[in-house]
Amino acid sequence: MSEKMTYAQAACLALQEAMRADPLVVALGEDLGRGGVFGQYRGL
């Protein structure tokens, strides 16, 4: 992938890809249930 993105966008994309590939992958973290502090995980 050669498009530019922020660190937050890259982290969210990596999580999405991992979750699609393996249903056992989960995301844990502070404020994650509300989409993250900056909303970067909204809709995950």
C-alpha positions, -999 to +999 in steps of 0.1 A: +000+000+000+015+033-010-011+059+001-003+083+029-022+080+061-019+089+097-007+066+124-042+063+138-056+054+103-029+028+098-035+012+132-073+010+126-067-004+091-043-031+105-069-040+132-097-043+106-076-065+084-066-087+113-102-090+125-114-100+091-087-126+087-092-142+122-124-141+142-104-147+174-087-113+171-101-088+196-093-051+204-090-040+240-082-006+252-092+025+271-121+044+253-121+018+225-158+011+231-166+047+222-144+047+191-112+057+207-100+090+221-099+106+187-127+085+170-101+065+150-118+031+159-154+042+153-173+015+135-147-012+142 
